[in-house]
Amino acid sequence: MRHIKLAPNWLRFLIVVVLVVGVFFRFFNLESKVYGHDETYTSLRVSGYTKTEVRRQIFNGRVVDREAFAKFQRINPEKNLGDTLKSLAIEDPHHPPLYYVIARLWAQIFGTSVTAIRSLSVIISLLVFPCVFWLCRELFNVPLSVPFLAIALVAVSPIHLIYAQQAREYILWIVTILISSASLLRALRLESKRQVSDAWRQAASPLGGAAQMRLRTATWGIYTLTLALSLYTSLLSGFVAAAHGIYVMTRTRFRWTKTAKIYTIAALSGFLVFTPWILVILTNLLQFHRGIAETTQKFSPFTLIQSWLLKLSHIFVDFDFGLENPLSYPMTYIFLIIVGYSIYFLCRTTHPKIWLLIVLLIAVPALPLMLPDLFFGGTRTTAEQYLIPSYLGIQLAVTYLFAYQLYDGIFTLRRIWQIIFVLVIVCGIFSCIVSSQAETWLSKGVSSGNPQVARMINQASRPLLMSDSFGMNYGNVFSLSYLVEAKVRFLLMKDKNIPKIPKGFTDVFLLNPSSTLRQGIEKKYKYKIQRVYGNQSYSVWKIAKI
């Protein structure tokens, strides 16, 4: 890596422009996309209410308007921060509380509007840039070219933009992963006698040795703290910690050295800080199991692999085409080649202490999730957020490839790689432009079609939307409450019994009803029910008199 030099003026100018563009799009049109199913759960936790309280108060068979939902999506004087923690512990123990505590405090200052609650993620996303800079400096130990290239790729990465504008904990998780990894490398570097500078070696005074000891202790303390914060952000940080552990043990050749001992103490201390939430999980083990249970939908191995490849390309370009669009595949295979070659080139040209951490960061968090999905038919890894550590590792590998090739001695090759790099950046910028103008995105999951559903309901003069609180319906009906007009009314059922349909409405819609409910309504009321939107997993039906 010695031939990697400072970036030329044109490249430094491009990186600055890309960074400005990336920051701009993080703040632009924050409220434009649908407030999705998962985000309504964030607002519910911020409010301090539980789903049980919501079901009791509005899922009771009575007709309500959209304002009935607002109480459970904003700060209320009868609920406090303790209620936020309690609601998570009881109903969502698989979601650690750090982000939700911060969101509650943020909402008390800036409010609970869509823009306000999403702006927290935007502010947190700005911390990604110094964190990725620090990690690259510690990992590659080269001039500023590699960290700056990494910042450019991250600035216009579609995945980073999506989570920077989403009221969920994932962008905070990215920050904690980066800081914990960088602080680990810094601590290991300070522990390594081979990398201690001559200035430290020649320091004969006790003060110099004491200062060195304080610096090492502080660095290990930062790692312990950031590991604990990462665990309090996502339980999947355990896989990141496992990757760190394998990395340290490999560097020490699986010997019980002083470095291995200090790392073990630091890692165990981080998990010890996380012990209170572990006890919460154990206390609510049944609810925890329900929260992490796989969905009933099954994908074939071929479809699952296609989804993984598509998500991999979303690190660099995402026009929200989906698996069905044939335009997705050329870009997917192009970036698959770039990523594959980046990992190969990294392993071939760098020291194991560099490439090993990146490879472990890619493989260790991904394989325990991907293999069960592949062999047993799960769908968890079709969601991008579960593979965030792997995506960060891939970005580091691609960054190194570009940093190396942009300064290759052969002029023709250097120009080719400069063009490829600029094209990747352009793809990212265009992805940001498309995303900024969209009202929905595939990352919204089951809520991605809600704008279309809301328009259909709003067209009726006196519409009624019927729903229960089972499965995805609960979050989706809350999501729709942000989109429908004031004239829309909701009949929220407390069970799966056939409801009494009130009169006075021109159009009656059913949100994702079971076949038993549809057949029961048709038999009881002699109505015909037709599907007007969706598929087997999420649908909207309309009741019509025969």
C-alpha positions as CSV (number, residue, x, y, z in Angstrom):
1,M,0.0,0.0,0.0
2,R,3.0,2.3,0.0
3,H,2.3,3.6,-3.4
4,I,-1.1,5.0,-2.3
5,K,-0.6,8.7,-2.2
6,L,-2.5,11.8,-1.4
7,A,-5.5,12.3,-3.7
8,P,-5.0,14.6,-6.6
9,N,-6.8,17.9,-6.6
10,W,-9.6,16.9,-9.0
11,L,-10.4,13.9,-6.8
12,R,-10.3,15.9,-3.6
13,F,-12.7,18.4,-5.1
14,L,-15.0,15.6,-6.3
15,I,-15.0,14.0,-2.8
16,V,-16.0,17.4,-1.2
17,V,-18.8,17.8,-3.7
18,V,-20.0,14.3,-3.2
19,L,-20.0,14.8,0.6
20,V,-22.0,18.0,0.3
21,V,-24.5,16.2,-2.0
22,G,-24.8,13.3,0.4
23,V,-25.4,15.6,3.4
24,F,-28.0,17.6,1.4
25,F,-30.0,14.6,0.4
26,R,-30.1,13.3,4.0
27,F,-32.0,16.5,5.0
28,F,-34.1,16.8,1.8
29,N,-37.7,15.8,1.8
30,L,-37.6,14.0,5.1
31,E,-41.4,13.8,5.3
32,S,-42.0,12.7,1.7
33,K,-41.8,8.9,2.1
34,V,-44.5,6.9,3.8
35,Y,-44.2,6.6,7.5
36,G,-43.9,2.9,7.6
37,H,-45.1,0.0,9.7
38,D,-41.8,-0.2,11.7
39,E,-41.6,3.6,12.2
40,T,-45.0,3.7,13.8
41,Y,-43.7,1.3,16.4
42,T,-40.9,3.8,17.1
43,S,-43.5,6.5,17.7
44,L,-45.5,4.0,19.9
45,R,-42.4,3.3,22.1
46,V,-41.6,7.0,22.3
47,S,-45.2,7.7,23.5
48,G,-44.7,5.1,26.2
49,Y,-47.9,3.2,25.4
50,T,-48.0,-0.6,24.7
51,K,-49.9,-2.4,22.0
52,T,-52.1,-3.9,24.7
53,E,-53.2,-0.4,25.7
54,V,-53.8,0.6,22.1
55,R,-55.9,-2.5,21.5
56,R,-58.0,-1.8,24.6
57,Q,-58.6,1.8,23.8
58,I,-59.2,1.9,20.0
59,F,-59.4,-1.7,18.7
60,N,-62.8,-2.2,20.4
61,G,-65.2,-2.5,17.5
62,R,-66.1,1.2,17.5
63,V,-65.8,3.6,14.6
64,V,-63.0,6.2,15.0
65,D,-61.3,8.8,12.9
66,R,-57.5,9.2,12.2
67,E,-57.0,11.5,15.2
68,A,-57.6,8.5,17.5
69,F,-54.2,7.1,16.4
70,A,-52.3,10.4,17.2
71,K,-52.5,9.9,21.0
72,F,-50.3,6.8,20.6
73,Q,-47.8,8.5,18.3
74,R,-46.7,11.5,20.3
75,I,-45.5,12.6,23.7
76,N,-48.2,12.4,26.4
77,P,-48.0,13.9,29.9
78,E,-49.3,10.7,31.5
79,K,-46.3,8.7,30.2
80,N,-42.6,9.1,30.9
81,L,-39.3,7.7,29.9
82,G,-39.8,4.8,32.3
83,D,-42.9,3.8,30.3
84,T,-40.9,3.8,27.1
85,L,-38.5,1.3,28.7
86,K,-41.3,-0.7,30.2
87,S,-43.1,-1.0,26.8
88,L,-40.0,-2.3,25.2
89,A,-39.2,-4.7,27.9
90,I,-42.7,-6.2,27.9
91,E,-43.4,-6.3,24.1
92,D,-40.2,-5.8,22.2
93,P,-37.3,-7.2,24.3
94,H,-35.5,-8.1,21.0
95,H,-35.2,-4.3,20.4
96,P,-32.7,-2.9,23.0
97,P,-33.6,0.5,24.3
98,L,-30.7,2.9,23.5
99,Y,-32.2,4.4,20.3
100,Y,-35.7,4.6,21.8
101,V,-34.4,6.4,24.9
102,I,-32.6,8.9,22.7
103,A,-35.7,9.3,20.5
104,R,-37.9,9.9,23.5
105,L,-35.6,12.7,24.8
106,W,-35.3,14.1,21.3
107,A,-39.1,14.1,20.8
108,Q,-39.5,16.0,24.1
109,I,-37.4,18.8,22.7
110,F,-38.3,18.8,18.9
111,G,-41.7,17.2,18.8
112,T,-43.0,14.0,17.3
113,S,-43.8,15.0,13.7
114,V,-42.5,12.8,10.9
115,T,-39.8,15.3,10.1
116,A,-38.8,15.8,13.7
117,I,-38.5,12.1,14.6
118,R,-36.7,11.3,11.4
119,S,-34.3,14.2,11.8
120,L,-32.7,12.4,14.8
121,S,-31.5,9.7,12.4
122,V,-30.2,12.3,10.0
123,I,-28.1,13.9,12.8
124,I,-26.8,10.5,13.9
125,S,-25.9,9.7,10.3
126,L,-23.5,12.6,10.1
127,L,-21.4,10.8,12.7
128,V,-20.8,8.1,10.2
129,F,-18.3,10.2,8.3
130,P,-15.8,10.8,11.1
131,C,-16.2,7.2,12.2
132,V,-15.5,5.7,8.9
133,F,-12.6,8.1,8.5
134,W,-11.1,6.9,11.8
135,L,-11.7,3.2,11.0
136,C,-9.9,3.5,7.6
137,R,-7.0,5.3,9.2
138,E,-6.6,2.6,11.8
139,L,-7.1,-0.2,9.4
140,F,-5.0,0.8,6.4
141,N,-2.5,3.2,8.0
142,V,-2.1,5.1,4.8
143,P,-2.5,8.8,3.7
144,L,-5.9,10.4,3.6
145,S,-6.9,9.0,0.2
146,V,-8.5,5.8,1.5
147,P,-10.5,7.5,4.3
148,F,-11.7,10.2,1.9
149,L,-12.7,7.7,-0.7
150,A,-14.6,5.8,1.9
151,I,-16.4,8.9,2.9
152,A,-17.4,9.6,-0.7
153,L,-18.8,6.1,-1.2
154,V,-20.7,6.2,2.1
155,A,-22.1,9.7,1.4
156,V,-24.1,8.6,-1.6
157,S,-24.6,5.0,-0.7
158,P,-28.4,4.3,-1.0
159,I,-28.4,2.1,2.0
160,H,-26.9,4.8,4.2
161,L,-29.3,7.3,2.8
162,I,-32.4,5.1,3.5
163,Y,-31.5,4.5,7.1
164,A,-30.4,8.1,7.6
165,Q,-34.0,9.1,6.9
166,Q,-35.8,6.3,8.8
167,A,-37.0,6.6,12.3
168,R,-35.3,3.3,13.4
169,E,-32.2,2.4,15.2
170,Y,-30.2,1.1,12.2
171,I,-28.1,4.2,11.5
172,L,-27.1,4.4,15.2
173,W,-26.1,0.8,14.9
174,I,-23.8,1.6,12.0
175,V,-22.1,4.3,14.1
176,T,-21.5,2.0,17.0
177,I,-20.1,-0.7,14.7
178,L,-17.6,1.7,13.2
179,I,-16.5,3.2,16.5
180,S,-16.1,-0.1,18.2
181,S,-14.1,-1.5,15.3
182,A,-11.9,1.5,15.1
183,S,-11.2,1.7,18.8
184,L,-10.4,-2.0,18.8
185,L,-7.7,-1.5,16.1
186,R,-6.4,1.5,18.0
187,A,-6.1,-0.4,21.2
188,L,-4.4,-3.3,19.5
189,R,-1.9,-1.0,17.8
190,L,-1.0,0.6,21.1
191,E,-0.6,-2.9,22.6
192,S,1.7,-4.0,19.9
193,K,5.4,-3.5,20.8
194,R,6.3,-3.7,17.2
195,Q,4.2,-0.6,16.4
196,V,5.2,1.5,19.4
197,S,7.0,4.6,18.2
198,D,10.6,5.4,19.0
199,A,9.4,8.4,21.1
200,W,7.6,6.1,23.4
201,R,10.5,3.6,23.5
202,Q,12.9,6.3,24.5
203,A,10.7,7.8,27.1
204,A,12.7,7.1,30.3
205,S,10.6,9.1,32.7
206,P,7.8,7.5,34.7
207,L,5.6,10.3,33.4
208,G,6.0,9.0,29.8
209,G,5.2,5.5,30.8
210,A,2.2,6.6,32.8
211,A,0.9,8.6,29.9
212,Q,1.2,5.6,27.6
213,M,-0.6,3.4,30.1
214,R,-3.4,6.0,30.5
215,L,-3.8,6.2,26.7
216,R,-4.0,2.4,26.3
217,T,-6.5,2.2,29.2
218,A,-8.6,5.0,27.7
219,T,-8.6,3.3,24.3
220,W,-9.7,-0.1,25.7
221,G,-12.3,1.8,27.8
222,I,-13.7,3.3,24.6
223,Y,-14.0,-0.1,23.0
224,T,-15.8,-1.5,26.1
225,L,-18.2,1.4,26.1
226,T,-18.9,1.4,22.3
227,L,-19.4,-2.4,22.4
228,A,-21.9,-2.0,25.2
229,L,-23.7,0.8,23.3
230,S,-23.7,-1.3,20.2
231,L,-25.3,-4.2,22.1
232,Y,-27.9,-1.8,23.5
233,T,-28.7,-0.7,19.9
234,S,-29.0,-4.2,18.3
235,L,-28.7,-7.7,19.6
236,L,-27.0,-8.6,16.3
237,S,-24.0,-6.7,17.6
238,G,-23.1,-10.0,19.3
239,F,-22.1,-11.3,15.9
240,V,-19.8,-8.2,15.4
241,A,-18.3,-8.9,18.8
242,A,-17.7,-12.5,17.7
243,A,-15.9,-11.2,14.6
244,H,-13.7,-9.0,16.8
245,G,-12.9,-11.9,19.1
246,I,-11.9,-14.2,16.2
247,Y,-9.8,-11.4,14.8
248,V,-7.9,-10.8,18.1
249,M,-7.4,-14.5,18.8
250,T,-6.1,-15.0,15.2
251,R,-3.7,-12.0,15.6
252,T,-2.4,-13.5,18.8
253,R,-2.2,-17.0,17.2
254,F,-4.7,-18.3,19.7
255,R,-2.2,-17.9,22.5
256,W,-3.2,-16.5,25.9
257,T,-1.0,-13.4,25.6
258,K,-1.3,-10.1,27.5
259,T,-3.2,-8.6,24.5
260,A,-5.7,-11.5,24.5
261,K,-6.2,-11.1,28.2
262,I,-6.8,-7.4,28.0
263,Y,-9.2,-7.8,25.1
264,T,-11.1,-10.5,26.9
265,I,-11.5,-8.3,29.9
266,A,-12.7,-5.4,27.8
267,A,-15.2,-7.5,25.8
268,L,-16.6,-9.2,28.9
269,S,-16.9,-5.8,30.5
270,G,-19.0,-4.6,27.6
271,F,-21.3,-7.6,27.9
272,L,-21.4,-7.1,31.6
273,V,-22.8,-3.6,31.1
274,F,-25.4,-5.2,28.8
275,T,-26.4,-7.6,31.6
276,P,-29.5,-5.7,32.7
277,W,-31.1,-6.0,29.3
278,I,-30.1,-9.7,29.1
279,L,-32.1,-10.2,32.3
280,V,-35.1,-8.4,30.7
281,I,-34.9,-10.8,27.7
282,L,-34.8,-13.8,30.0
283,T,-37.7,-12.5,32.0
284,N,-39.8,-12.0,28.8
285,L,-38.4,-15.0,26.9
286,L,-41.7,-16.0,25.3
287,Q,-42.2,-12.5,23.9
288,F,-38.6,-12.4,22.8
289,H,-39.1,-15.6,20.9
290,R,-42.2,-14.3,19.2
291,G,-40.4,-11.1,18.2
292,I,-37.5,-12.9,16.5
293,A,-39.6,-15.8,15.0
294,E,-39.4,-16.2,11.3
295,T,-42.2,-15.1,9.0
296,T,-44.4,-17.8,7.6
297,Q,-43.6,-16.7,4.0
298,K,-41.0,-19.0,2.4
299,F,-38.7,-18.3,-0.6
300,S,-37.0,-20.8,-2.8
301,P,-33.1,-20.9,-2.5
302,F,-32.9,-19.3,-6.0
303,T,-35.2,-16.4,-5.1
304,L,-33.4,-15.9,-1.8
305,I,-30.0,-15.7,-3.5
306,Q,-31.4,-13.3,-6.1
307,S,-32.6,-11.1,-3.2
308,W,-29.2,-11.2,-1.6
309,L,-27.5,-10.2,-4.8
310,L,-30.0,-7.4,-5.4
311,K,-29.4,-6.1,-1.8
312,L,-25.7,-6.2,-2.4
313,S,-25.9,-3.9,-5.3
314,H,-28.0,-1.5,-3.2
315,I,-24.8,-0.6,-1.3
316,F,-23.9,1.4,-4.4
317,V,-27.0,1.9,-6.6
318,D,-30.7,1.6,-5.9
319,F,-33.5,2.7,-8.2
320,D,-36.1,0.6,-6.4
321,F,-36.7,-1.7,-9.3
322,G,-37.2,-4.9,-7.4
323,L,-36.6,-8.5,-8.4
324,E,-39.3,-8.5,-11.1
325,N,-37.7,-5.7,-13.1
326,P,-35.2,-7.0,-15.7
327,L,-33.1,-3.8,-15.3
328,S,-32.1,-4.9,-11.9
329,Y,-29.9,-7.8,-13.0
330,P,-27.3,-6.1,-15.2
331,M,-26.4,-3.7,-12.3
332,T,-26.6,-6.5,-9.8
333,Y,-24.0,-8.6,-11.7
334,I,-21.7,-5.7,-12.4
335,F,-21.5,-4.8,-8.7
336,L,-21.2,-8.5,-7.8
337,I,-18.0,-8.6,-9.9
338,I,-16.7,-5.4,-8.4
339,V,-17.3,-6.7,-4.8
340,G,-15.9,-10.1,-5.5
341,Y,-12.8,-8.7,-7.1
342,S,-12.4,-6.2,-4.3
343,I,-12.4,-9.0,-1.6
344,Y,-9.9,-11.1,-3.7
345,F,-7.6,-8.1,-4.3
346,L,-7.7,-7.1,-0.7
347,C,-6.7,-10.6,0.5
348,R,-4.0,-10.8,-2.1
349,T,-2.3,-7.4,-1.6
350,T,-2.6,-6.6,2.1
351,H,-1.4,-8.1,5.4
352,P,-3.7,-10.6,7.1
353,K,-4.2,-8.2,10.0
354,I,-5.9,-5.8,7.5
355,W,-7.9,-8.2,5.3
356,L,-8.9,-10.5,8.1
357,L,-11.0,-8.0,10.0
358,I,-12.8,-7.0,6.8
359,V,-13.5,-10.6,5.8
360,L,-14.7,-11.5,9.3
361,L,-16.9,-8.4,9.4
362,I,-18.5,-9.6,6.2
363,A,-18.8,-13.3,7.0
364,V,-19.4,-13.7,10.7
365,P,-22.6,-11.5,11.0
366,A,-24.0,-12.8,7.7
367,L,-23.5,-16.6,7.7
368,P,-25.5,-17.4,10.9
369,L,-28.5,-15.7,9.4
370,M,-28.1,-16.6,5.7
371,L,-27.5,-20.3,6.1
372,P,-30.7,-21.1,8.1
373,D,-32.7,-19.0,5.6
374,L,-31.1,-20.9,2.8
375,F,-31.6,-24.4,4.2
376,F,-34.8,-24.0,6.1
377,G,-36.6,-21.5,4.0
378,G,-36.5,-18.4,6.2
379,T,-36.8,-14.8,4.9
380,R,-35.1,-12.8,7.6
381,T,-32.0,-11.9,5.4
382,T,-34.2,-10.5,2.7
383,A,-34.3,-7.4,5.0
384,E,-31.2,-5.3,4.4
385,Q,-30.9,-4.1,8.0
386,Y,-29.9,-7.5,9.3
387,L,-26.8,-7.5,7.1
388,I,-25.5,-4.0,7.9
389,P,-22.1,-5.1,9.3
390,S,-21.5,-7.2,6.2
391,Y,-22.3,-4.2,4.0
392,L,-19.9,-2.0,5.9
393,G,-17.1,-4.6,5.4
394,I,-17.9,-4.7,1.7
395,Q,-17.7,-0.9,1.4
396,L,-14.2,-1.1,3.1
397,A,-13.0,-3.7,0.6
398,V,-14.3,-1.7,-2.4
399,T,-12.8,1.5,-1.0
400,Y,-9.4,-0.2,-0.8
401,L,-9.6,-1.4,-4.3
402,F,-10.4,2.0,-5.7
403,A,-7.7,3.7,-3.6
404,Y,-5.1,1.2,-4.8
405,Q,-6.1,1.2,-8.5
406,L,-6.5,5.0,-8.8
407,Y,-2.8,5.3,-8.3
408,D,-1.6,2.3,-10.3
409,G,1.6,3.0,-12.3
410,I,0.1,2.1,-15.7
411,F,-1.6,5.2,-17.1
412,T,-4.3,3.3,-19.0
413,L,-5.4,1.2,-16.1
414,R,-5.4,4.2,-13.8
415,R,-7.8,6.1,-16.2
416,I,-10.1,3.0,-16.5
417,W,-10.4,2.8,-12.7
418,Q,-10.9,6.5,-12.4
419,I,-13.8,6.2,-14.8
420,I,-15.2,3.2,-12.9
421,F,-15.0,5.1,-9.6
422,V,-16.7,8.2,-11.1
423,L,-19.5,6.0,-12.5
424,V,-20.1,4.3,-9.1
425,I,-20.3,7.8,-7.6
426,V,-22.7,8.9,-10.3
427,C,-24.9,5.9,-9.7
428,G,-25.0,6.7,-6.1
429,I,-26.0,10.3,-6.7
430,F,-28.7,9.4,-9.2
431,S,-30.0,6.9,-6.6
432,C,-30.2,9.7,-4.1
433,I,-32.1,11.9,-6.5
434,V,-34.6,9.2,-7.3
435,S,-35.1,8.3,-3.7
436,S,-35.6,11.9,-2.6
437,Q,-38.5,12.2,-5.0
438,A,-40.2,8.9,-4.1
439,E,-43.2,8.6,-1.8
440,T,-42.4,5.0,-1.0
441,W,-39.5,2.5,-1.3
442,L,-39.1,-1.3,-1.2
443,S,-37.3,-0.9,2.2
444,K,-40.7,0.1,3.7
445,G,-41.6,-3.6,3.4
446,V,-45.3,-4.3,3.9
447,S,-46.0,-0.5,4.1
448,S,-44.5,0.2,0.6
449,G,-47.9,0.1,-1.0
450,N,-49.7,2.3,1.5
451,P,-49.6,5.5,-0.5
452,Q,-51.5,3.7,-3.3
453,V,-53.9,2.2,-0.8
454,A,-54.5,5.7,0.8
455,R,-55.2,7.3,-2.6
456,M,-57.8,4.6,-3.4
457,I,-59.5,5.1,0.0
458,N,-59.4,8.9,-0.2
459,Q,-61.3,8.8,-3.6
460,A,-64.5,7.6,-1.8
461,S,-66.9,10.2,-0.5
462,R,-67.5,8.5,2.9
463,P,-65.0,5.6,3.2
464,L,-64.7,3.1,6.1
465,L,-61.6,1.0,6.6
466,M,-62.0,-2.1,8.7
467,S,-59.0,-3.9,10.3
468,D,-58.0,-6.0,13.2
469,S,-54.7,-5.8,15.1
470,F,-53.3,-9.2,14.2
471,G,-49.9,-9.6,12.3
472,M,-48.8,-6.7,10.2
473,N,-52.3,-5.1,10.3
474,Y,-51.6,-3.2,13.5
475,G,-48.6,-1.2,12.2
476,N,-50.1,-0.8,8.7
477,V,-53.3,0.8,9.9
478,F,-51.2,3.2,11.9
479,S,-49.2,3.9,8.8
480,L,-52.3,4.6,6.8
481,S,-53.6,7.0,9.4
482,Y,-50.8,9.4,8.3
483,L,-51.9,9.2,4.7
484,V,-55.7,9.2,4.6
485,E,-57.9,12.3,4.7
486,A,-59.9,13.4,7.7
487,K,-63.1,12.0,6.2
488,V,-61.9,8.4,6.4
489,R,-63.2,6.4,9.3
490,F,-61.8,3.2,10.9
491,L,-63.6,0.3,12.4
492,L,-61.0,-1.5,14.4
493,M,-62.0,-5.0,15.5
494,K,-60.8,-6.5,18.8
495,D,-61.0,-10.1,17.6
496,K,-61.6,-12.2,14.5
497,N,-65.4,-12.5,14.9
498,I,-67.6,-11.2,12.2
499,P,-68.1,-7.5,12.9
500,K,-71.3,-5.5,12.7
501,I,-70.9,-3.2,9.6
502,P,-72.3,0.2,10.3
503,K,-74.5,2.0,7.8
504,G,-73.9,5.5,6.2
505,F,-70.7,4.7,4.3
506,T,-70.4,4.7,0.6
507,D,-67.3,2.4,0.4
508,V,-66.2,-0.2,2.9
509,F,-62.6,-1.6,2.7
510,L,-61.0,-4.5,4.5
511,L,-57.3,-4.3,5.4
512,N,-55.6,-7.7,4.9
513,P,-58.6,-9.8,6.1
514,S,-58.3,-13.5,6.6
515,S,-60.2,-15.8,4.2
516,T,-62.4,-16.9,7.2
517,L,-63.4,-13.2,7.8
518,R,-64.2,-12.6,4.1
519,Q,-66.3,-15.7,3.8
520,G,-68.1,-14.9,7.1
521,I,-69.0,-11.4,5.9
522,E,-70.2,-12.7,2.5
523,K,-72.3,-15.3,4.2
524,K,-73.8,-13.1,6.9
525,Y,-74.5,-10.0,4.9
526,K,-74.8,-11.4,1.4
527,Y,-72.1,-9.1,0.2
528,K,-69.5,-9.6,-2.5
529,I,-65.9,-8.9,-1.5
530,Q,-63.3,-8.1,-4.2
531,R,-59.6,-7.6,-3.8
532,V,-58.6,-4.1,-5.0
533,Y,-54.9,-4.1,-4.1
534,G,-52.1,-6.4,-3.1
535,N,-51.2,-10.0,-3.0
536,Q,-51.3,-13.0,-0.6
537,S,-49.1,-11.4,2.0
538,Y,-50.8,-8.0,2.1
539,S,-54.0,-7.0,0.5
540,V,-57.0,-4.6,0.6
541,W,-60.5,-5.7,-0.2
542,K,-63.7,-3.8,-1.0
543,I,-67.2,-4.8,0.0
544,A,-69.9,-4.5,-2.5
545,K,-73.6,-5.3,-2.2
546,I,-74.8,-8.1,-4.4
